[in-house]
Structure formats: structure tokens, C-alpha cells
Amino acid sequence: MYRILGFLFALSLLVSCGQQTKKAEPASENGVISITVDDFLADASPYTGQKVDIQGRVVHVCRHGGQKLFIVGEDGEKRIRITTGKDIAEFDVALEGEKLGVVGIVNELIIDETYLAEWEADVMEGLKHDSGEGHEGRIGQGEGHGESQEEDLEAGADVEQQVKEQLARIQEIRDEIAESSKDHLSDYWIETVQYKIINE
């Protein structure tokens, strides 16, 4: 009798331990998966191409066209990029500080060596263009430019600084890929289908 009770007790422990380690599946309603900011940040890959419903506080709205904003979860630190969708022209700056409910599609950008090589080529091409290579004279010379030689030199210095910063960023990403166990990094964001302010 005691052996049977002991066996049943041990079995119940195994079953309960197994249930505790099982990860809860996110709730889905009408094909929309409800997730938290923490779920998304922990691993967004299962949601790629899926429609999700997520809530967070808006910490920044892009001032250049309002095409993106950033939300944070409870910790207020890690951010998720939210972009406008085809039916949303822009986000209002007044959304900053509001708690937002967003329904949108999760997108993934694969950043691999091909992507980085193209980015690097674009940066170098921009430097050639801005330095006047392939054109007669220097940028700012000729009719209609109205810039002095000094202003032109300052603009050139700014371009060179931006190029250095971008090339340094490209190298940082290469280093991150080399240290990872994969041959690429992924950048995830949510493209908005609809959103609403959540009144607390």
C-alpha cells in the first residue's frame, strides 16, 4: 500500500514539474496573437509575418514625418519600433507619454554580410557624390549655390564624420554577427494596422 502511495506521489511530482516548465502559448483571437512587450523582446522570431496585439507606453515619436514611434513595457527601458501602415499616414507627436494598444504585422530584416556590403557601398558612393567626384569643380562652386568655400569645407567635414560613424557602425554589426552563433542578425518591428490610446 505504502509503495503504491509513494509511486503515485512521485508521479504527481513529475507531472506537476512538467507542467511548470511548459511555456504558455500566447492567446489568439480572430487570427491576432496577444503578446506583451517582454514576449516580443525575448524572441520575436515566432511572430514574424503574424498579426499581433501589443500594448506599451510611447516614449518617442519620430519628428521627421511621424513614420515611426517607440513603445516600452513595464521596465521602461527596452523599446520596440512601431511603424505606420498603408492606412496610417503618420503618428502624432501628441502620442508621446500615452499608453497605446497596437495591432500590426511583425516584420523582420535580415542583416547579413550581403546587406552590410551593400550598406557600405552606399556609404562610400555617398561620399564620392558629396565630395564632387565625377563632377567638374567642387560642391558649392558655380551659379546658384550661394555657399562660400568655408561653408563648403565645413559641409565636407560633416559628411566625412557621418561616413566614419556609419562605417564604424557597420563594423560593430559585423563583430556582433561574428560573436553570435548565426550568420546574421535580425531586426524586428511592427507595422501598424490599427492603434488606439488606452485610458488608464
N, C-alpha and C positions, 0 to 999 in steps of 0.2 A: 504494500500500500504506500509506504513512505517513498519507495523507489519511483512509483508511478507519479506521485505528487511532485517529487524532485524533478523528474523528467518534464512534467507539464510546466513547472515554474521556469526551468531553464529554457524551454521552448518559447514561453511567453516573453522572456527577456530578449531572445534573439529576434522575435517578430517585432517587438516594440523598438529595439535598437535600429532595425532595418527601416522602420517607418520614420524614425527621427532623421536619418541621413538622406532620405529621399527628398529631392528638391521639388518644391511646389510648382506646378505649371501655372503660368500667368492666365488670368481669366480672359475669355474671349467672348465678345458679343457682336453678332452680325458681321463676323469676319474681322473685327477690330480687337486687337490684343491690348489689354490694360497692363501697363508696366510703370514702374517707378523710375526716377532718375538713377537711383542706385543700380537697378536691374540693367539699365541701358549702359551705364558706365562700366559695370562689371564685365559684360560681354554683349555687345550689340550684334554680333555676327548672326545669331539665330533669327533676328528680326529683319535682316536685310530683305528689302522688297516687300515687306509686310506693312499693313496699316496698323498703327499703334495709337493708343490714347495715353497721354502722359501729362503730368502736372508739375509745375515748378514756378519759382519766382523769377521774374525778368530782372536781370542785373545790367543789361546793356542792349540798346537798340542802335544799329549802325546809322550814323548820321549821313552817309553818302548813299542816298536813295532809299534807305529803310528796307533793304532787301533781306536783312538777317537780324536776328536777336539771339540772346543767350539766356538760358534759364539754369537755375541751380536747384538742388534738392535741399534736404533738411540741414546738411552741414554748411551750406552757403559757400562752398569752395569750388568744387569741380563743376564745370559748365558743359552744357550741351548746346550745339549750334542748331538753330531753327531757321529755315529759310522760307521765303514766300513761295506759294504755289501758283499754278496757272490762273486761278481765280482770285488771287490776292496780289494787288499791285505793290503795296508796301506796308510796313508796320509803323504805327505812330509812335513817336518818341515818348508820348504820354504813358505808354505801357510800362515804362521802367518803374520798378517797385511793385507792380501788380502781380498777383498770383494768376497764372494762365493755365487753362486746360487746352491742350493742343491735340488734334487728330491729324496724323500725317503719315507719309511713307518714309521708311528708313532707307537711306541711300548709303552706298559705300564707294569710296575712292581708293583704288589700289595704288599704293606708292611703291614702285619697284625701280630697278636700275633704268629701265626704258623711260619711265616717267621722269626720273631725275636727270637723265641725259638730255631729254627734250627741254626741260626747265632750264638747265644750264646753257643750252644752245640759245634759247630765247633771251636769257640774261645777257649773253655775250653779243648777240645780234642787236639788242637794245643799246648796248654800249657803243657799238660801231656806228649805229644810226645817230645817236646823240653826240658823238664826237665829230660828226661830219664826214666820216669815212665814206668814200664813194661819191661825194658831192664836191663841187668846186667851192673853195673857201671854207670858212668855219661857220658854225651855227651862230646866228645873231648878226652876221655881216650881210650887207645888201639892203635893198629898199624894203621898207615896211616892217622891219623887225624892231627898230627903236631901242635896242639894247646896247649898252656900252660894252667895250671889251672887258672891263672889270666885272660887270654883271654876268657876262658870258662865261668867264673863268670860274666865278662862284657857282654858276649852274652846273658847269662841268665837274667841279669838285663834289657837288651834291650827288650827281649821277654816279661818279666813281665810288662814293661812300655807299650808296644804295646797292651797287653791284657787289662790293665787298661783303656787305651784310647778307645779301641773297646767296652768294657763293658759300659763305660760312654756314648758312642755314642748310644748304644742300649737303654739305659735308657732315653736318651734325646728323642729318637724317640717314646718310649712308652709314655712319658709325652705329646708329640705333639699329639699323637693319642687320649689320654685321654682328651685333651683340645678341640679336634675337634668334630664335630657333627657326624663323621663317625667312623666305627670300623677299619679303615685302612688309610694309606696314599698311594698316587700313585706317582711313579717316571716315568716320560715320557722322551723319547728320540727319535731321528730319525735315522733309519738305512738307509744308503745311497744306492740308486740305481745308481745315476749318479750325477756328480757335475761339475761345471765349474767356472773359475775365471771371474769375471765381471770387465771389464776395465771401469774406470770412466773417 
